[in-house]
Amino acid sequence: MSRCLNVFTFMALSTLISHAAADQTSEVKASPNVHAFYYGWYGTPKIDGRYSNWNHPVSGAPGRQFPGGDDIGANFYPQGGCYSPNDKQTLDRQMQELRSAGIGVLVASWWGRDSFTDQNLPRLLDAAAAHGLQVAIHIEPFQGRNALTTREAIKYLIDRHGEHAGWYRAAELGNRPMFYVYDSYLTPSKEWAEVLKAEGAHTLRGTKFDAVVIGLWVFPWDGLSITRGGFDGFYTYFGCEGFSYGSTVANWPTLARFAERHHLLFIPSVAPGYEDTRIRPMNGRNSRQRQRGAFYDRMFAAALDTRSQWVSITSYNEWHEGTQIEPAMPKKIDSFTYEDYSPDPPDFYLRRTKEWVARFEATRTTTSPTKQ
């Protein structure tokens, strides 16, 4: 039904990665085809007047949430401590880390007009541009989201930021901006078609707001809704490999063939692991151990095996679900001992990413099977 990554291919790639690890001084150009999901929803009392998201509530325990500070809603603790993306020093550090890892585009989580993530987007764009990076948008299920309100959101974002130097436009796809739509399956494909197909009554196609719009493949049948809805392609997002049909790497060759047949982008999402039991205590069955980078290596190798022209990383800094590649530090409080990357250094996954980006760029072809 689908082919798995050949074990010998994986071993050969792992050997190359190990050799590359010996030389951390070499430069890797930030690739515009490597995208990392970025979360700007964090806040601190010093910068924002209160904690935001570091004090995440606990699922299944009404009224219980973490206080923030030393005790946060995550299984790992950031080396930078609780931070805010409204702090210039934090943003400069993060952009430097992303660039050092070879990541050219951060895909910013966006929760609707006037939301916290909307308000700090200008700072994020400025910081990205200052470091030679660009920003795409991850449209979350904001209140009232449907196909038409998503259309208005795209228009709003392009009108407001479309000329910014930090705004991502895919040179290989008509210089159009890119929008990922999380949980796109929540809206019927016939409604998406009104916005994303050329003949749709409210189409964006052929207008100044035309964009590359990427849907989420979760279930086995999502390919049909993605094509009927007029999406330009699809991604798999979940760092919990095997959690969904789309995030199961054994299915990626099938997804890649589907994308090629239908002239769509396939953007597989790779992750270093998954751990969210501090905020979802009953979700241990979905934990995926990092195995000192071996889990990340397997997902990245599987992504390269599809010969996709793009790859996405889940995530740079989604600390709640333990998918981050941002540096983590050892930390212990009275009630909990945080996980970290030991015996490897805090920046281990940034270095690992750098090695895989180099491999990706070396094998990436110049022709992309997608709609133009």
Secondary structure in CASP SS format (residue, H / E / C, confidence):
PFRMAT SS
TARGET T0000
AUTHOR 0000-0000-0000
METHOD secondary structure of the structure
MODEL  1
M C 1.00
S C 1.00
R C 1.00
C C 1.00
L C 1.00
N C 1.00
V H 1.00
F H 1.00
T H 1.00
F H 1.00
M H 1.00
A H 1.00
L H 1.00
S H 1.00
T H 1.00
L H 1.00
I H 1.00
S H 1.00
H H 1.00
A H 1.00
A H 1.00
A C 1.00
D C 1.00
Q C 1.00
T C 1.00
S C 1.00
E C 1.00
V C 1.00
K C 1.00
A C 1.00
S E 1.00
P E 1.00
N E 1.00
V E 1.00
H E 1.00
A E 1.00
F E 1.00
Y E 1.00
Y C 1.00
G C 1.00
W C 1.00
Y C 1.00
G E 1.00
T C 1.00
P H 1.00
K H 1.00
I H 1.00
D H 1.00
G C 1.00
R C 1.00
Y C 1.00
S E 1.00
N C 1.00
W C 1.00
N C 1.00
H C 1.00
P E 1.00
V C 1.00
S C 1.00
G C 1.00
A C 1.00
P C 1.00
G C 1.00
R C 1.00
Q E 1.00
F C 1.00
P C 1.00
G E 1.00
G C 1.00
D C 1.00
D E 1.00
I C 1.00
G C 1.00
A C 1.00
N C 1.00
F E 1.00
Y E 1.00
P E 1.00
Q C 1.00
G C 1.00
G C 1.00
C C 1.00
Y C 1.00
S C 1.00
P C 1.00
N C 1.00
D C 1.00
K H 1.00
Q H 1.00
T H 1.00
L H 1.00
D H 1.00
R H 1.00
Q H 1.00
M H 1.00
Q H 1.00
E H 1.00
L H 1.00
R H 1.00
S H 1.00
A C 1.00
G C 1.00
I E 1.00
G E 1.00
V E 1.00
L E 1.00
V E 1.00
A E 1.00
S E 1.00
W E 1.00
W C 1.00
G C 1.00
R C 1.00
D C 1.00
S C 1.00
F H 1.00
T H 1.00
D H 1.00
Q H 1.00
N C 1.00
L H 1.00
P H 1.00
R H 1.00
L H 1.00
L H 1.00
D H 1.00
A H 1.00
A H 1.00
A H 1.00
A H 1.00
H C 1.00
G C 1.00
L C 1.00
Q E 1.00
V E 1.00
A E 1.00
I E 1.00
H E 1.00
I E 1.00
E C 1.00
P C 1.00
F C 1.00
Q C 1.00
G C 1.00
R C 1.00
N C 1.00
A H 1.00
L H 1.00
T H 1.00
T H 1.00
R H 1.00
E H 1.00
A H 1.00
I H 1.00
K H 1.00
Y H 1.00
L H 1.00
I H 1.00
D H 1.00
R H 1.00
H H 1.00
G C 1.00
E C 1.00
H C 1.00
A C 1.00
G C 1.00
W E 1.00
Y C 1.00
R E 1.00
A E 1.00
A H 1.00
E H 1.00
L H 1.00
G C 1.00
N C 1.00
R E 1.00
P E 1.00
M E 1.00
F E 1.00
Y E 1.00
V E 1.00
Y C 1.00
D C 1.00
S H 1.00
Y H 1.00
L H 1.00
T C 1.00
P C 1.00
S H 1.00
K H 1.00
E H 1.00
W H 1.00
A H 1.00
E H 1.00
V H 1.00
L H 1.00
K C 1.00
A C 1.00
E C 1.00
G C 1.00
A C 1.00
H C 1.00
T C 1.00
L C 1.00
R C 1.00
G C 1.00
T C 1.00
K C 1.00
F C 1.00
D C 1.00
A C 1.00
V E 1.00
V E 1.00
I E 1.00
G E 1.00
L E 1.00
W C 1.00
V C 1.00
F C 1.00
P C 1.00
W C 1.00
D H 1.00
G H 1.00
L H 1.00
S H 1.00
I H 1.00
T H 1.00
R H 1.00
G H 1.00
G C 1.00
F C 1.00
D C 1.00
G E 1.00
F E 1.00
Y E 1.00
T C 1.00
Y C 1.00
F C 1.00
G C 1.00
C C 1.00
E C 1.00
G C 1.00
F C 1.00
S C 1.00
Y C 1.00
G C 1.00
S C 1.00
T C 1.00
V H 1.00
A H 1.00
N H 1.00
W H 1.00
P H 1.00
T H 1.00
L H 1.00
A H 1.00
R H 1.00
F H 1.00
A H 1.00
E H 1.00
R H 1.00
H C 1.00
H C 1.00
L C 1.00
L E 1.00
F E 1.00
I E 1.00
P C 1.00
S E 1.00
V E 1.00
A C 1.00
P C 1.00
G C 1.00
Y E 1.00
E C 1.00
D C 1.00
T C 1.00
R C 1.00
I C 1.00
R C 1.00
P C 1.00
M C 1.00
N C 1.00
G H 1.00
R H 1.00
N H 1.00
S C 1.00
R E 1.00
Q C 1.00
R C 1.00
Q H 1.00
R H 1.00
G H 1.00
A H 1.00
F H 1.00
Y H 1.00
D H 1.00
R H 1.00
M H 1.00
F H 1.00
A H 1.00
A H 1.00
A H 1.00
L H 1.00
D H 1.00
T C 1.00
R C 1.00
S C 1.00
Q C 1.00
W C 1.00
V E 1.00
S E 1.00
I E 1.00
T C 1.00
S C 1.00
Y C 1.00
N C 1.00
E C 1.00
W H 1.00
H H 1.00
E H 1.00
G C 1.00
T C 1.00
Q C 1.00
I C 1.00
E C 1.00
P C 1.00
A E 1.00
M E 1.00
P C 1.00
K C 1.00
K E 1.00
I E 1.00
D C 1.00
S C 1.00
F E 1.00
T E 1.00
Y C 1.00
E E 1.00
D C 1.00
Y C 1.00
S C 1.00
P C 1.00
D C 1.00
P C 1.00
P C 1.00
D C 1.00
F H 1.00
Y H 1.00
L H 1.00
R H 1.00
R H 1.00
T H 1.00
K H 1.00
E H 1.00
W H 1.00
V H 1.00
A H 1.00
R H 1.00
F H 1.00
E H 1.00
A H 1.00
T H 1.00
R C 1.00
T C 1.00
T C 1.00
T C 1.00
S C 1.00
P C 1.00
T C 1.00
K C 1.00
Q C 1.00
END
